[in-house]
Structures are given as C-alpha cells and as structure tokens.
C-alpha cells in the first residue's frame, strides 16, 4: 500500500507539476491522502462498502459490475473486465509508488548501508518463505492448491501503518523505519514472484518493446529531463506493451518507479521522484487502491459462506500463512540474523516491538488479493481465498494492537 518515504523531507515542494490544485480544499485532501492513516482509512471504507453491497439483495449487481467487460479490441486488450482493469491498470500506479520508495531506500534510506539493511531484508525474506511453507503444508492434497502458495506472503502496509499509528502513537522512528523497509523489500519480492510464477504465456516481441521503452524512460531520467509530459506517454506505452507481453503490467510500474531519478538538483528544486510521488501518491491512496479494494473485497459473509471457508484447506492455509507464518517468519528471521551475527539490533529497537511489527506483517490485503486473483480463476475458490485474507488481516491487526497497547512503553519525544 502507499506509504511515505523514510527519508526526512528536505524541502517544501512548491512547483511539483505543470498544474496545481486551484481549490483550497483540493490541496488539503491531497495532503491528507499522503498520510498512511488516511490512506488506510479510505481503503478500509471501500472494503466495508464492498462487503455491505455484496451481502444485500443487490449482490448480483455487484457481481455484474465486477465482470462488466471493457475490452478495447482494437488495442488487442481482450477479456478485460472492470476488475481486471483495477488490478492491472490502477495497481500499476500503486506499484510505481512502491518502485519510488525502493529507489529512495537504496539511495538515501535503510537499504543504502548493507549492515543497516540486513535486519529488515532478512526478516522480509523469512516472512515470505515461512507463510508459503505453512500454506503448502496446510493445503497439501487439495486439487490446484499449490497455485496460491504466494497468496499469504504479502503485507498490506497501509492497513499496517494505520494500526501502528492508532495503537502505538509513541512509535520510535527506528521501529517505523524497520516496518517501512520490511514492506519495501516485501513488495519487491512479491512483484518478482508475480513476474516469475504467474506469467502463463510470454510474447517476446511485446516484452522487448516494453523493455526498450522502459530503458528510454530510464535514460531520460538519468539525463535529468524534467518534463512529465514526455514521461507520461512513454510510461503508458510501456505499461501497454508489458500487458500485451503476458507479464502482469504492475511489473512495469515497479520498473518505472525504480528508474525515476532521485538525484538532488543544484538549485534545490524537488527531484523527479519527489515530484512524481507528490502528485501520484494521493491518486494511488485516494482512488486506485480503494477502487481495487472495492472491486475485490465484496464476498458473502453468511454462515454457510464462512463454514465453506473454514472447511477449505486452501483458505485455511491462507489464514495460517498470514497469521502464523508472517509472525514466525519475520520475528524468527530477525532473531536468527542477530543471533548468528548477520545483523544487529539497534539501540532503539526492542524485541517485543519487533514482535508487534511481525504480527502487523500478517495484515495482507492488496497484493494478497492480487496474487489470489492470478492464482485462482474459479470464482468460488477466489471468493473463499478473499474471505480468508480478510479474516487473517483482522486477526493480525487485533493481535498487534494488543501487543502495542500492553507491552510497548510510550517513549518521550526527542
């Protein structure tokens, strides 16, 4: 989910884009959407709205909206319904932001120094491997179950940061940086998994054109070309070519974000990455991700539907993977890394707080639902998996809130 850069803000962004909001409240709304708490709340409201609609007598209208086809055949984009546009189009903006954050972490953040990066990187890797292993163990023997091994490996950082902000208001900066870096690495691993394991047919010609366009984008960025009107058509064409290649188009979003320049300017103007982040983050948090959540989270919550989830070992594997696997993987990976000397625990970090973050890592939503949709094309199976992701996220949030409320001592501001 969208999240702010871990680097301190160096300047006030004034001239960010060729146009700026002329309405006072428009600027205030955009500023609010750049905060993780507001973004998480907007996504939560969209999720609740979808659940309410899907459990009313008008549930068929919701299903019809999801499956309404918007396929411009003249562009070669076939079988693209509203839900596919949300996952392949709108989420590309979200992953572009993720690419920006990864670039920022590598240039100025926790990933710049390998010794500082070791703890969250190892924790993130273990936090991907353990849920996958637990899912495979729980769902073993179910037909087609292995397609979804990656569903419980992802973390929804917007919800996680919202829970952290509400339940641990005195959260120390190093702990928040640990969670953010963990999430950035988690996103990178997730998009790599999508590219490698959820690409069925690869069209090399389209992929080659997409790679060339992405390379041109990176070359222009390296030369510090600043006009967004030049980058916008290149980015759209790159997205289109990657989509036609058979690889999920969100991969293009991450690649473009990582290639966006974060080089400081001599006159102190915002970098290209800062300008893009300033404009696109509110769009991602206020529209792209909530719309995706709204179109994906509408599942039946009747007694029979919940019984079906609890009787489905694939759904149970998702719940166990997110709630147990993420906690054991993140905390165990961090503890092992420190124990064997691969990483060090900072002076301002405590194991009980790391444990709370490990529980928060089990809040899987956006990327988990994306992978679930790629893994399971059967609507009933995907609905049970979606319900499982929601249940696991609620459990993980509640458990983390208890830890932070009862065990994390407030710290005075420095």
C-alpha positions in Angstrom: 0.0 0.0 0.0 1.1 3.6 -0.4 3.4 4.9 2.2 5.7 7.9 2.7 9.4 8.0 2.2 11.6 7.1 5.1 14.0 9.9 4.3 13.4 13.3 6.1 11.7 15.9 3.9 14.4 18.2 2.7 12.4 21.0 1.2 8.9 22.3 0.7 7.6 21.2 -2.7 6.2 24.2 -4.5 6.5 23.6 -8.2 5.7 19.9 -8.5 3.7 19.6 -11.7 2.7 21.8 -14.6 -0.7 22.3 -12.9 -1.7 22.6 -9.3 -5.0 22.5 -7.4 -6.8 25.8 -7.5 -9.3 24.9 -4.9 -8.1 25.2 -1.3 -9.8 22.0 -0.1 -8.5 20.0 -3.0 -4.9 20.7 -1.8 -5.9 19.8 1.8 -7.5 16.5 0.7 -4.4 15.6 -1.4 -2.2 16.4 1.6 -4.3 14.2 3.9 -4.1 11.3 1.4 -0.3 11.4 1.6 -0.5 10.2 5.2 -0.7 6.5 5.8 -3.5 6.7 8.3 -5.9 8.5 6.0 -5.0 6.2 3.1 -5.6 3.1 5.2 -9.0 4.5 6.4 -10.1 5.3 2.8 -9.2 1.7 1.7 -11.0 0.3 4.8 -14.2 2.3 3.9 -14.0 1.0 0.4 -13.7 -2.6 1.7 -16.6 -2.2 4.1 -18.8 -0.7 1.3 -18.0 -3.7 -0.9 -18.8 -6.1 1.9 -22.1 -4.4 2.6 -23.1 -4.3 -1.1 -22.2 -8.0 -1.6 -24.3 -9.0 1.3 -27.5 -7.2 0.3 -30.3 -8.4 -2.1 -28.5 -6.4 -4.8 -25.4 -8.6 -4.6 -25.9 -9.6 -8.2 -25.4 -6.0 -9.3 -22.1 -6.0 -7.6 -21.0 -9.2 -9.4 -22.2 -7.7 -12.6 -20.1 -4.6 -12.0 -17.0 -6.7 -11.3 -17.5 -8.7 -14.5 -18.5 -5.8 -16.8 -16.3 -6.1 -19.8 -14.3 -3.0 -21.0 -12.2 -4.6 -23.7 -10.9 -2.2 -26.4 -10.4 -5.0 -29.0 -8.8 -2.5 -31.5 -5.9 -2.3 -29.0 -5.6 -6.0 -28.6 -6.7 -5.9 -25.0 -9.3 -8.7 -24.8 -11.2 -10.2 -21.8 -10.5 -7.1 -19.7 -13.4 -6.6 -17.3 -13.7 -3.9 -14.7 -11.9 -6.0 -12.0 -9.0 -6.7 -14.4 -8.6 -3.0 -15.2 -8.4 -2.3 -11.4 -5.8 -5.0 -10.8 -3.7 -4.5 -13.9 -4.2 -0.8 -14.5 -4.9 1.0 -11.2 -2.5 -1.1 -9.2 0.3 -0.2 -11.7 0.2 3.3 -10.1 0.4 1.7 -6.6 3.5 -0.3 -7.7 5.0 2.7 -9.3 4.9 4.4 -5.9 6.5 1.2 -4.4 9.3 1.5 -7.0 9.9 5.1 -6.0 10.1 4.0 -2.4 12.6 1.2 -3.2 14.7 3.7 -5.1 14.6 6.1 -2.1 15.6 3.4 0.3 18.5 2.4 -1.9 19.7 5.9 -2.4 19.0 7.5 1.0 17.3 5.1 3.3 17.9 1.9 5.3 19.0 -0.1 2.2 21.9 2.2 1.5 24.1 0.6 4.1 24.2 -3.2 3.9 24.7 -3.5 7.6 21.6 -1.5 8.4 19.6 -3.2 5.7 20.5 -6.7 6.8 17.9 -6.9 9.6 14.7 -5.9 7.7 15.9 -7.6 4.5 16.4 -11.0 6.2 13.2 -10.6 8.2 11.3 -9.8 5.0 12.7 -12.8 3.1 11.9 -15.1 6.0 8.5 -13.5 6.2 7.9 -14.6 2.7 9.3 -18.1 2.9 7.6 -19.2 6.1 4.0 -18.3 5.1 4.5 -20.1 1.8 5.7 -23.3 3.6 2.8 -23.2 6.0 0.3 -22.7 3.2 1.7 -25.7 1.3 1.7 -27.9 4.4 -2.0 -27.0 5.3 -3.3 -27.2 1.8 -1.4 -30.3 0.6 -3.6 -32.6 -1.3 -6.2 -30.1 -2.4 -6.5 -30.0 -6.2 -4.9 -26.9 -7.7 -4.0 -25.6 -4.2 -0.3 -25.0 -5.0 -1.2 -22.3 -7.5 -1.8 -20.0 -4.5 1.4 -20.6 -2.5 2.3 -16.9 -2.7 -1.1 -15.5 -1.5 -0.1 -15.3 2.2 3.4 -13.9 1.5 2.4 -10.3 1.0 1.8 -7.5 3.5 -0.6 -4.6 3.2 1.4 -1.7 4.6 -1.4 0.9 4.5 -3.5 -1.1 7.0 -0.4 -2.0 9.0 0.7 1.6 9.3 -2.8 2.7 10.2 -2.9 0.2 13.0 0.6 1.2 14.1 -0.3 4.9 14.2 -3.5 4.3 16.2 -2.2 1.8 18.7 1.4 3.0 19.1 1.4 6.8 18.8 4.8 7.0 20.5 6.3 4.6 18.0 10.1 5.3 17.7 11.5 6.3 14.4 13.8 3.2 14.1 10.8 0.8 14.5 8.8 2.7 11.9 11.8 2.6 9.6 12.1 -1.1 10.1 8.5 -1.7 9.2 8.7 0.6 6.1 11.9 -1.1 4.9 10.4 -4.5 5.5 7.4 -3.6 3.4 9.5 -2.2 0.6 11.5 -5.5 0.4 8.3 -7.4 0.7 6.8 -5.5 -2.3 9.9 -6.2 -4.4 9.8 -9.9 -3.6 6.0 -10.0 -4.4 6.3 -8.3 -7.8 9.2 -10.7 -8.6 7.0 -13.7 -7.7 4.2 -12.3 -9.9 6.6 -11.9 -12.9 8.2 -15.3 -12.5 5.4 -17.6 -11.4 2.2 -16.1 -12.7 3.1 -15.5 -16.3 1.5 -18.2 -18.4 2.2 -17.1 -22.0 5.1 -14.8 -22.8 5.1 -12.8 -26.1 8.8 -11.8 -26.5 8.2 -9.2 -29.2 5.9 -7.1 -26.9 8.2 -7.7 -24.0 11.2 -6.5 -26.0 9.4 -3.3 -27.0 8.3 -2.7 -23.4 11.9 -3.2 -22.1 13.1 -0.7 -24.7 10.6 1.9 -23.7 11.4 1.4 -20.0 15.1 1.8 -20.9 14.4 5.1 -22.8 12.5 6.3 -19.7 15.5 5.4 -17.5 17.9 7.1 -19.9 15.9 10.4 -19.9 15.7 10.2 -16.1 19.5 9.8 -15.9 19.9 12.9 -18.1 17.6 14.8 -15.6 14.9 15.6 -18.2 12.1 17.0 -16.1 9.0 17.3 -18.3 6.3 15.0 -17.1 4.5 15.3 -20.5 7.4 13.5 -22.1 7.4 10.7 -19.5 3.6 10.1 -19.4 3.2 8.7 -22.9 6.4 6.6 -22.5 5.1 5.1 -19.3 1.6 4.4 -20.7 3.1 2.7 -23.8 5.5 0.7 -21.6 2.5 -0.4 -19.5 0.6 -1.4 -22.7 3.5 -3.4 -24.1 4.2 -5.3 -20.8 0.4 -6.0 -20.6 0.4 -7.4 -24.1 3.5 -9.5 -23.4 1.7 -11.6 -20.9 3.6 -10.4 -17.8 1.4 -8.6 -15.3 1.5 -4.9 -16.0 2.3 -4.0 -12.4 5.8 -5.1 -13.1 6.2 -2.2 -15.5 5.0 0.1 -12.7 7.8 -1.0 -10.3 10.4 -0.8 -13.0 9.5 2.8 -14.0 9.3 3.8 -10.3 12.8 2.4 -9.6 14.2 4.3 -12.6 12.8 7.6 -11.7 15.6 9.9 -10.7 16.1 10.9 -7.1 19.2 13.0 -7.8 19.5 16.2 -5.9 19.3 19.4 -8.0 21.8 22.2 -7.7 19.1 24.8 -7.2 17.3 22.8 -4.5 14.2 22.0 -6.6 12.3 18.8 -6.0 13.8 15.7 -7.7 11.8 13.9 -10.4 11.0 11.2 -7.8 9.7 13.7 -5.3 7.5 15.4 -7.9 6.1 12.1 -9.1 5.4 11.0 -5.5 3.8 14.3 -4.6 1.3 14.0 -7.5 0.7 10.3 -7.7 0.5 9.3 -4.0 -2.9 10.9 -3.4 -4.2 9.4 -6.6 -3.0 6.0 -5.5 -4.2 6.2 -1.9 -7.5 8.1 -2.7 -8.6 6.3 -5.9 -6.5 3.5 -7.3 -6.1 1.3 -4.3 -9.6 1.9 -2.8 -11.2 1.1 -6.2 -9.3 -2.1 -6.4 -10.3 -2.9 -2.8 -13.9 -2.1 -3.6 -13.9 -4.4 -6.6 -12.1 -7.2 -4.9 -13.4 -7.4 -1.3 -17.1 -8.0 -1.9 -17.6 -11.5 -0.6 -20.6 -13.2 1.1 -20.4 -13.4 4.9 -23.3 -15.7 5.6 -22.9 -18.6 7.9 -22.8 -21.1 5.1 -20.1 -19.0 3.3 -17.9 -18.8 6.4 -18.3 -22.5 7.0 -17.2 -23.1 3.4 -14.1 -21.0 4.2 -13.3 -22.9 7.4 -13.8 -26.2 5.5 -11.5 -25.3 2.7 -7.9 -26.2 3.3 -6.7 -23.6 0.8 -8.5 -20.8 2.7 -7.2 -22.2 6.0 -3.7 -22.2 4.5 -4.0 -18.5 3.7 -5.2 -17.7 7.2 -2.4 -19.8 8.9 0.2 -18.4 6.5 -0.7 -14.8 7.2 -1.3 -15.0 10.9 1.2 -17.6 12.0 3.7 -17.7 9.1 4.3 -14.0 8.9 4.8 -13.7 12.6 7.2 -16.6 12.9 9.0 -15.7 9.7 9.6 -12.0 10.4 10.4 -12.4 14.1 12.3 -15.6 13.6 14.3 -14.3 10.7 15.2 -11.1 12.6 16.2 -13.0 15.7 18.3 -15.6 13.8 20.0 -12.8 11.8 21.1 -11.1 15.1 21.9 -14.4 16.8 24.3 -15.5 14.1 25.9 -12.1 13.6 24.4 -11.2 10.2 22.7 -8.2 11.6 22.5 -6.0 14.7 19.5 -4.8 16.7 19.6 -1.1 17.0 19.7 0.5 20.4 16.2 2.0 20.0 14.7 -1.3 18.9 13.2 -3.9 21.3 12.2 -7.4 20.6 8.7 -7.0 21.9 8.2 -4.2 19.5 9.7 -6.2 16.6 7.2 -8.9 17.6 4.3 -6.4 17.2 5.6 -5.5 13.8 5.9 -9.2 12.9 2.2 -9.5 13.8 1.3 -6.5 11.7 3.1 -8.1 8.7 0.2 -10.6 8.7 -2.2 -7.9 7.5 -2.4 -9.0 3.9 -4.8 -7.3 1.6 -3.9 -5.5 -1.7 -1.1 -7.7 -3.0 -2.6 -10.9 -1.4 -5.8 -10.3 -3.3 -3.9 -9.5 -6.5 -2.0 -12.8 -6.3 -5.2 -14.7 -5.3 -6.9 -13.4 -8.5 -3.9 -14.6 -10.6 -3.7 -18.0 -8.9 -7.4 -19.0 -8.8 -9.7 -18.3 -11.8 -12.5 -20.2 -10.2 -14.9 -17.5 -8.7 -15.9 -19.6 -5.7 -12.4 -20.5 -4.8 -11.2 -16.9 -5.2 -14.1 -15.7 -3.0 -13.1 -18.1 -0.2 -9.5 -17.0 -0.5 -10.6 -13.4 -0.4 -12.6 -14.0 2.8 -9.6 -15.8 4.3 -7.4 -12.8 3.6 -9.9 -10.5 5.3 -10.2 -12.8 8.4 -6.4 -13.1 8.7 -6.0 -9.4 8.4 -8.5 -8.7 11.2 -6.8 -11.3 13.5 -3.3 -10.0 12.8 -4.4 -6.4 13.4 -6.1 -7.2 16.7 -3.1 -9.2 17.9 -0.7 -6.5 17.1 -2.9 -3.9 18.7 -2.9 -5.9 21.9 0.9 -6.1 21.9 1.5 -2.4 21.3 -1.2 -1.3 23.8 0.0 -3.6 26.6 3.7 -4.1 26.1 5.2 -1.2 24.2 6.1 1.5 26.6 5.5 5.1 25.5 8.7 7.0 24.8 9.2 10.7 25.2 9.8 12.7 22.1 13.4 13.5 21.5 
